[in-house]
Every structure is written in C-alpha cells, then in structure tokens.
Amino acid sequence: MTNRECRIGLVQLRCRADADQNHEAAVAGTRSAVQQGADVVCLPELFSHLYFCQTEDHQNFRLAEPVPGPTTDLLSSLARELGVVIVASVFEERAPGIYHNTAVVLNDDGELLGKYRKMHIPDDPLYYEKFYFTPGDLGFQSFDCRIGRIGVLICWDQWFPEAARLTALQGAQILFYPTAIGWFPSEKADFGPAQHESWELIQRSHAVANGCFVAAVNRTGHEGDPDGGIEFWGQSFVADPTGQILARASATEPEVMVVRLNLEQVAESRTQWPFLRDRRIDAYGDLTRRYVDD
C-alpha cells in the first residue's frame, strides 16, 4: 500500500443477552479484521447488549457504564495489543440521571482519542431512545489517527446532512456510523425494501456531498418480542466519495468485512466536485431556525 491507502474493518454482529458473549464476539471480529490488514475497526451501535431501547424500563439503566470504564478498558487493551484504531459505541453513564449514547475512538496505542455523544435522539415505536439518552453536548467532531482524519456519528445521525457536513468540514476523510437499525417483521414485506434503500441512499449522498468515504456498521438478527420486535437488517457497507458501494455485508449473518480505501480520492473528489468551495455560507443563516415560516 502507499501511504495514502488504508484498510477499514467493519464488524457486523448478532448480539446476545450476555454482554460477555458480545464482547467476545467483538474481540474475535476485531482480531479477524486485523489479520486481514485492517488499520481501523468499527463495531455496531451499543454492541455490548441487546437493543434495550425497544422498551422503557428503568432497570436498563443498570447497563450503563462510565467512559473510561470496563468496555473501553477492554478495547483499549485490545487496540494496544493489535496496533489498531477502534471505534466503539457504549451506553455512557455520565452522572446519576444523565446518560448518553457515546462512541469512543481508541488509538492504536490504546489511548482514548476522544468521544462523540449522539446528537440526534429518536423516539419511534421500539426505538425509545429519548427515555434513555441525553442529547450529545460535545458537538460534531473528527479525530486524527494514523491513517488520517476520521469522523464518527451514530445511527439516527445518519439521516441529517448537517451532521455529515459539519463533521466533514473538520477534515474528516471517513465518516463512521455505528448503527442499530432494522425492520418490523409485520411491515417488512410492504415497506422493507424502500426503508433500506432510503437508509443506504441518504448515506451515499453524504459521501458525494462531502467528498468522503462513509462506513455504516449495523447488527443483524431478530431481537425482542418473538411476535414483533426488530429484525436488524445487517448490510453494513462502505461507500466511496462518488457514492458507489465498495462492499456490503450479509443481511442475515454476522460478518467481518475489510475494505481497502485510497484516501487520495477524497482530495480528488473535493477538487473535481468542489461543493465545499461553492457553498454560500453567507446565505445559510436560516439553517439555525426550526422552520422558515414567515
């Protein structure tokens, strides 16, 4: 590889009720990705547990932990051992009554480079995240690591072009999206294909509009009520700055996917399609308003 090339690993998991099993699967997946040459490995959203936000249950707050804490300690040690950058999502207990959905970035020496707290918090059937998570207050961020500059956003953030733009404007060459998204089995036949296509399409558009790579890392498998619940649709993917899909994982199975990127494409794309240059920053003030209704 040239010094502008890198390999990113996406570890798509089927999560279990036992956190230790989930951690073992995450560690095994990370090791597999590094064996395949990965420089950076990303895990799915809230991978330590089943997706507990399907119900509003105060007992679930017991799943939260500080950052740094047990999960970040485990992954920090792993990052140092393998010499790999790890992006991971944890249920952060910041203080009594204040909890966040937080992504940590661990450098290849085990150092905690920083964290991003999910900014956009959904509240939909079986996605009752507003019950659990305080909106992030660290803003949008990107982080320098050995391969370059990466940005991290989380799941529902995927649908907001402002989030991708503000992260890219800090120099991010790759946007990582740890994710937990799927179908309601009763709706899959009628709405499933359109829902999935919209999810993938909006993220591919972020890659094009910002001239960067996008990597979305989902979980797979059914969780929740056997007669309902969520069927997580997997299909983790990587898109290049033209929006083309470079690789896509299985819809139904855990998978470790390692994808080689040429970061020179970021500079080429931003030069040839100069969207950042041609932005009318003098005309966008109304973006800070809820709705332009006068």
JOVEN-V484794 format. One record per residue. RES is the residue in three letters. OMEGA is omega in whole degrees, -180 to 180 (none if undefined). Layout:
BEGIN
RES | OMEGA
RES | OMEGA
END
This chain:
BEGIN
MET | 170
THR | -179
ASN | 175
ARG | 178
GLU | 177
CYS | 175
ARG | 178
ILE | 180
GLY | 176
LEU | -178
VAL | 178
GLN | -172
LEU | 164
ARG | -172
CYS | -177
ARG | 178
ALA | -178
ASP | -178
ALA | 180
ASP | 177
GLN | 179
ASN | 178
HIS | 178
GLU | 179
ALA | 179
ALA | 179
VAL | 179
ALA | 179
GLY | 178
THR | 178
ARG | 179
SER | 180
ALA | 180
VAL | 176
GLN | 178
GLN | 174
GLY | -177
ALA | 175
ASP | 178
VAL | 178
VAL | 179
CYS | 178
LEU | -178
PRO | 179
GLU | 173
LEU | -172
PHE | -177
SER | -172
HIS | 163
LEU | -179
TYR | -171
PHE | -176
CYS | 175
GLN | 178
THR | 173
GLU | -174
ASP | -178
HIS | 179
GLN | -178
ASN | 177
PHE | 176
ARG | 179
LEU | -175
ALA | -180
GLU | 178
PRO | 172
VAL | -2
PRO | -179
GLY | -174
PRO | -178
THR | 180
THR | 176
ASP | 178
LEU | -176
LEU | 176
SER | 178
SER | 179
LEU | 179
ALA | 179
ARG | -180
GLU | -174
LEU | -177
GLY | -176
VAL | 173
VAL | -179
ILE | 173
VAL | -174
ALA | -179
SER | -180
VAL | 174
PHE | -171
GLU | 169
GLU | -179
ARG | 180
ALA | 177
PRO | 180
GLY | -180
ILE | -176
TYR | -180
HIS | 167
ASN | -164
THR | 172
ALA | 177
VAL | 175
VAL | -179
LEU | -178
ASN | -177
ASP | 172
ASP | 180
GLY | -180
GLU | 173
LEU | -179
LEU | -179
GLY | 180
LYS | 177
TYR | 178
ARG | -176
LYS | -174
MET | -177
HIS | -174
ILE | -178
PRO | 172
ASP | -178
ASP | 175
PRO | -180
LEU | 174
TYR | -174
TYR | -173
GLU | 179
LYS | 176
PHE | -172
TYR | -165
PHE | 168
THR | 178
PRO | -179
GLY | 180
ASP | 178
LEU | -178
GLY | 178
PHE | -170
GLN | 166
SER | -170
PHE | 175
ASP | 173
CYS | -169
ARG | -179
ILE | -176
GLY | -176
ARG | -177
ILE | 174
GLY | -180
VAL | 172
LEU | -173
ILE | 169
CYS | -175
TRP | 174
ASP | -176
GLN | -172
TRP | -172
PHE | -180
PRO | 179
GLU | -179
ALA | 178
ALA | -177
ARG | -177
LEU | 176
THR | 178
ALA | -180
LEU | 174
GLN | 174
GLY | -178
ALA | 176
GLN | 177
ILE | 173
LEU | 176
PHE | 178
TYR | 169
PRO | -165
THR | 167
ALA | -176
ILE | -179
GLY | -180
TRP | 161
PHE | -175
PRO | -178
SER | -178
GLU | -170
LYS | -176
ALA | -176
ASP | -170
PHE | -173
GLY | -178
PRO | -179
ALA | 179
GLN | -180
HIS | -179
GLU | 179
SER | 179
TRP | -179
GLU | -176
LEU | -178
ILE | -180
GLN | 174
ARG | 179
SER | 175
HIS | 179
ALA | -179
VAL | -174
ALA | -176
ASN | 177
GLY | -177
CYS | 173
PHE | 177
VAL | 178
ALA | 179
ALA | -173
VAL | -174
ASN | 169
ARG | 179
THR | -180
GLY | 180
HIS | 176
GLU | 176
GLY | -177
ASP | 180
PRO | 179
ASP | 180
GLY | 177
GLY | -179
ILE | 170
GLU | -177
PHE | -167
TRP | 176
GLY | 175
GLN | 171
SER | -176
PHE | 173
VAL | 176
ALA | 179
ASP | -175
PRO | 173
THR | -179
GLY | -179
GLN | 178
ILE | 179
LEU | 180
ALA | 179
ARG | -178
ALA | 179
SER | 174
ALA | -168
THR | -173
GLU | 169
PRO | -177
GLU | 171
VAL | -175
MET | 178
VAL | -173
VAL | 178
ARG | 179
LEU | 171
ASN | -175
LEU | 173
GLU | 179
GLN | -180
VAL | 179
ALA | -180
GLU | -179
SER | -177
ARG | 176
THR | -176
GLN | 174
TRP | -168
PRO | -180
PHE | 180
LEU | 178
ARG | -170
ASP | 176
ARG | 178
ARG | -175
ILE | 177
ASP | -172
ALA | -172
TYR | -176
GLY | -178
ASP | 176
LEU | 179
THR | 177
ARG | 179
ARG | -179
TYR | -180
VAL | -171
ASP | 175
ASP | none
END
